[in-house]
Structures are given as structure tokens and as C-alpha cells.
Amino acid sequence: MQKIYAQKRLIKVYVNMTLFLLDDIRRVLPSRKCCGNHLNCTLKLSKKFFNIKKECKHYEDIQKRLEKLISKINKFNFKEYYFKLSKIRNNHNKVIFSVNKNKEITILLKLLTSSLSYYYNIKQNNRNLVISSLLEHLQTTNNGKLYKLDIKNFYESVSIEKLNDYIKNNYFLYNDILNPTNQLFNTLLDIKNNHSELEIGIPRGLSISSFLSEWVLQDFDNYIRNNENVIFYQRFVDDIIVITNGYEEITEPKQTKMKKKFIDIIKEKLNIEGLIINQDKFKEFELQNEYDFDFLGYNFQKSKSNMNKLVINISEKKIKKIKSKIVLLIKKYKKNKNKKLLISRLKVITSNYKYFNNVNFKINYGGLLYSYPKLSVDSPSLQNLDNFLFKQIKIHKIKLEKNFSFVRGYKNKIFYKFNQSQIQEIFKVWKNV
């Protein structure tokens, strides 16, 4: 019985590996030798990868399973599949889509995303690279103006109809990409028509969503970057930072004598896509003055007392989230009295961790250093979290042999090793945070 289970598990692991191989396979696909059916070519290459596994005693079973999977994907029709709608777990009341762990549609969506990204040369920004680039400019630029803005209800505000029309009128895409993409949008349009109470734009929760969010704003990104007065521009999904030389409020257009504010130009360009700025999160200030703003989980501060020093903290919103996690893990301990699990959770939340992922065969890392690698060494936010943790432990009279500290975990780069099942158990308590 155990042997049969182990065999099925091994086959499942090998098939699941295709999900993590597809991006690499797509990049090495030689276009000059491609048959024209790019999805089929990619799938064949993924099959070719498994051919080198002939020494595996379950090779034949794996091949059969993979061939069956490839056959299903090639015949797949989005119209035959119904998305499961559910509400996300926070209070924003947004709709997310789930593919119900359906392998065929998961792989097909990943293939579509990879192929579309390849054709349009679109890739989502890396958060750490965005922050590094911003820091470099803030530390070297003392003049000019900074605009920090957020697009309101970005995913829900994008027109599915507009995206669908653009795909239909695109003559550069091969049918193997065009047809399933059309079917996906048609399915979403059907859901939208049948659920008029729901706001559905770019579908949240699907692997193709990040590509669509970049695609929609490609013209906007280029327009702002090409402005002669913009010296820095970065966007991460719906969060935008623009730094100018301070001379951006020029006559626009040049034929008229009307002076336009730069922020109004940005608003007009976004309005073309049916998008608006969230005024509550908009900030605009001169870089030579003191400032305080949040961006991508960080807080950036420059005070009058020390204008030469830029302090980078964890944003207040993220600090509240970490504090709520501390409350939850203590509450859970009070209920189950599992001290070993409590200690594991304190290790994860105050320091850094690594574990071996049984699906993609990689070591995964996480923790403070990976979430906030650019914090100031003397960041007050870490001490703030330490004070809160110590107070909660004292209030609930929890006796620990070792003291856990956010400051020490970050500064000393402390790491703890776990296996995947332990990580899953540790994170269960924070499922709804």
C-alpha cells in the first residue's frame, strides 16, 4: 500500500514540475525552428525534458500521465470550464478567481502568460529592484519634486471589453495563443453579464493577471518615462513614484498659452484607460524639504533635524499587520498550549527561515531580510515591534527559555531551518491576515 502511494506521489511531483519549467522552456524555444504552434512546441519541449528521466523506474507511468495532460491541454476549451467565484479574506470586498487546482487550466494559463509576455516583451517589476532604484535616487537627488500616487480599484476599473477587443484585433498573435485568450475573456464577460453586482476587470487570482496589469499601462509608462522633465519613474502594479527636475509644469500643449499641472497630465493619461488616482493616497513634495511617505511596504523619512539622513522603516500599515500576527500566535498558544509550535512561529516572525520545497525542488527563503532588505540599520520600526512583542509575552505570562527579538533577528541575520510540512503548520494561524 505504501509503495503504491509513494509511486503515485512521485508521478504527481514530476507532473507538477512542468509548472515550474515552462518559463525556462519558453525562453529557450528557438523561434526559427518553431512549427508555428507555440503552445504545442512548449509542451513538446516539456515532454522532452521528461525523456531524460528514463532511469526512473516509474518512467512509463510518468510519460503516460504527462501525455494525457498534454492531450487535455491541446483540446481544452475555456467555455467548458466554470470559474469558482469567492470573496477575498480581507475587508476590501474584492472578487478573486480560482481554478480549483485544475492542472490543465493552470498550465494553459501559465503558457499563455509566458507566450504573451514574450511577444510583447512585458515583465512585471521586481519589488526589491524598484526600492533599490528609488533609494539610489533619493540619496543622490536633493532637488526636484516627488509624486507618489496610487490607482484606485485598479484591477476592477480596467475594461474587460476593451481588453477583449484589443486581443481580437491583434494580428501578430498565433491562433494557438489568440483562441484560448479570446475564450478566457469571453468567459469573464459571461460571468460579468450574469453577475452585474460584481466589479470584474482584470481577474484577480489568475497567473495571467500580472501580465494584463502591465499590458494595460504600457503606453502610460512610456508616456511618463519619455517626459523630458522626469528623471525617475517606477510603477509596481498600481503604486507609482515619479521624480522630476522641478520644471515639469510647462505649457502643454505648446500651441496654447494654458499652463497645466503635471499631476493633471498624469490624471488625463490614466483617464484614457478608464482609471483614476486615489486622492487619499496622493502625495506631492519638494525633495529639498522634509518628507514622509510610504511605498511598497516601506516608510521613507527625511526630517528637518537631519536633512542629510534618509531613514527607511517598515510602513505603519505593515507594522499593524505584523502586530496582528503576534496577537494571533499568542491567542492560538493560549488555546492549544503547544509551546513547540509557539516557538517555531516566533522564530519565523522575528527572524528568517528556509525550507526545501517538495514541488519545485528548490530551497525557499523568507523572513524580515527577504521582506524588508533595505531597512535602515537603526530602524525604529524593529524596536517598536520588539516592545510590542515583549509586552504581549509579559501580559499573557508566557515563560520562554529564549528571548526573541526583531532587532536581533534582522541585524544578526538569524536563520532557522524547517521542512515544508512544518512551514505549512506554522503559517496556518495567519491564514486570514
Buried (B, 14 or more C-beta within 10 A) or exposed (E): EEEEEEBEEBBBBBBBBBBBBBBEBBEEBEEEEEEEBBBBBBBBBBBEBBEEEEEBEBBEBBBEBBEEBBEBBBEBEBEEBEBEBEEEEEEEEBBBBEBEEBBBBBBBBBBBBBBBBBEBEBEEBEBBEBBEBBBEBBEEBEEBBBBBBBBBBBBBBBBBEEBBEEBEEBEEBBEBBBBBBBBBBBBBBEBBEEEEEEBBBBBBBBBBBBBBBBBBBEEBBEBBEEBEBBBBBBBBBBBBBBBBBBEBBEEBEEEEEEEBEBBEBBBEBBEEBEBBBEEEBBBBBEBBEEBEBBBBBBBBBBEEEEEEEBBBBBBEEBBEBBBEBBEBBBEBBEEEEEEEBBBBBBBBBBBBBBBBEEEBEEEBEBBBBEBBEBBBEEBEBBEBBBEBBEEBBEEEEBEEEEEBBBBBBBBEEBBBEBEEEBBEBBBEBBEEE
